[in-house]
Amino acid sequence: MTTQKNIKASETKIGKKFTASFEKPKGHPVDYFVPNFGPDYDIALTKDNIAQTEADLKHVWTPNLKKVKGPPMNYKVPNFGMDQDIKDTQSNLAKTEKKMKKKWVLTDKKQKKKSPPKDYKVPNFGVDKDILDTQANIAKAEAKLGKWNVKQDADGNWIVPTAISKDAYTYKKAQTSAPDADQQVQLDEQSDPICPSSGCDTKKKKAAYPTDYFVPNFGRDHEMNANDGSLAWAEKQHKHKWVVDPESLKKKPAEDLRRVDYGVDQDILDAQKSIASIEKIHGAWNPVQDENGYWIVPEAFNNKSYNYKAVQLESSEESESDEDVQLDREPLLTWKPKARKNAYPKDYKVPNFGQDPDIIATQKSLATAEKRLKRKWKVDPNFKKAKGHPVDYKVPNFGQDQDIKDTLSIVKKMEQKYGAWNPV
């Protein structure tokens, strides 16, 4: 009925009768001309790659289009018995029921779930404390500054005072008494800025942000009131007045706890020993600082950072020359490490914590499966190690990548237009 009324009202308004058409709508266009742009570029490239591979491998690739068999199904799955976690859960449940003297009964899933409660009585705790505080603050401000008539802007938003813009306050100029004098201070005035050593600038500059604007007093913060109320309740509950001793705030903090000295770190000791052994061979090492204050030290990836003098390298074969050999190459290649004595602890006692629980669980599962299947599982002594992944196999040459071809073609065109490109 509502739809018919709306149609009748619309027909009366626009002066036209609404007549429905039940003719079969026209379908989408068919049998139209589609231009042939040739085979797709990716298909043509794939065909070229296949032809190149077949020529290289001297083998024609004939894909097998037969229907692939699906995954195996309806096969026998051995029963390894109840899972250990389920056994543990049942055992814990039985112990808990025995201790609590109560049987845990699960509700039937098929049982219809109760709908959430509705139409119940909600107690009225009165107006919210924040709302009451806001109303009280507005009443106090209106009593002091006059009625507050909130207006709306062109978009329907309410225009209310904001702390970041003094223009949002529509209160008139107010005067207040100075704390220690009878003189009046006008709140819409701005104080002079501090003058620099060159003197005060007499030109009045407009502040970049609003200053010295009137801030209404909305009373004490409601959170402070709530804290005071909580403190009063706690003092009454414990029958004890909480008094903060001002002298306790002046006491020095407790001294730092004594820290145990475990001696020099082992890595530092090793580094010191290494430096001492190298200095015996090459002389004292006196690192210097660069212009930025950073220490110049040898680096494994930069042989120029080594400043040791030239040394004579001993060779297993007779040397044809007695010239000194400079260490202007990677020093790590000419140095053979020597094992330090007792560089790390060894031959120490390791406590026996017993068999790993995972191994115990695996052995139990194996025993359960063998008992249920009445069959002993034996590992084949002739079990061979699995072969690794294939290596040294032939990789077909698919030719130069198409992206590289395109890039070279574009570079060639650009060079013909702008000249040869010599990257530096």
C-alpha positions, 0 to 999 in steps of 0.5 A: 500500500505504501508503494502504491501511495508513493507512486500515486503521489509521484504521478500527481507531482510530475504530471505523468502516468507510470506505465510498466513495460514487460517486454524482454530486455535486449541481451548483450552484443554478440557476433561483433568483429574482434580485431586479430592482434596476433598471438600473445607475446608471452605465448610466442616467447614460450613457444620459442623457449620450448623450440630452443630447448628441444633443439638443444636436448635433441628431444621433442617434448610431448606433454601427457594430457591424460587425467592425473590420478588423484591422491590415494584414499581408502587405505588402512591407517594403523591405530597407535592407541589413544593419544598421550595428551588425552590420557593425561587430560582424563587422568587429571579430570578424574583426580580433580573430580575425586578431590572436589567430590563432584562429577563434571557433566558436559551439557548436550551440544544438541540442547537448545542454547538459551537466548540472552536475557532481555526485558530485565530491570536495569537499576537507575543510578542517576545522572553520571558524575561527569555530566553532573560536574559539567552541568555544575561548571556551566552553571557557575560560569553562567552565574559569573559571565552571563547566559551561554547561548551556543550557536551553530555554524553553517554546517550545523556544528556547535561553536564551543570554546577551545583552548587553542583559539581565543577567538572561540571565546565570546565572553566580553572583556573582563577585569580582575584585581591584581593579587597585591594591588588595587590596580585593574588588569585588562585581560585582552592586553598583551605583555611586552616581549623581553627586549634583546641587547640591541633594544626594544622593538617599538613596532607591535608584532602580531603573535604567531599564536593567541596569548593572554586570552581569558580562560574561564574557571570550570572549578576543580578537576573531577579526577582530583575530587574523585581521588580525594574521595577515594583517599577519605574512604580508605582512611575511614575504612582503615581507621588511619590518617595518611600523613605525608612526612615532608622530611622523608622527601628530603632523605638521600636515596639508598646507596647502590647495591654492591655489585659482584666483581666477576673479573675481566671478561674472557673475550677481553682476556683472549684479545689481550693475549692475542695482541701480546703474542702479535706484538712479540713478533711485529713489535708494539702496536700503537694505534692512532686516531684519525681527524674525527677521533676514531681509532685506526685499527686493522680490518680483515677486509682492508689490507691497507689498514695493516701498518706492520713493517715488511717481514721476510716470509719463510718458504718451504722451497729455496727462494730465488731472491732475498728481497723483503716481501711486503704485506700489501695483500690480505694478511689472513691468507698468510696466517695460520691459526694456532690452537690455544691451550685450554681455550675453552673448557673440556672433559668436564662432568655432564649430569645425567638427567635421564632419557629425554621425554620425547624419546620415552613417548616415542618408544611407548607409541612404538610398543603400543603399535607393535602390540596392537598390530602383532608385528615387530618393527625392525630396521633393515640393517642394509638400509642405505643412506638416501641420495642427495639432490642432483648435481652437475646436471646440464642446464638448458640454454634458453637464450638471452632474457627478453627483458635484457633484449628490450633494455638493449634495444631501448639503449640503442635507440636512445644512443642513436638519438642522444649519442653514445652512453658511457656510464661512469 
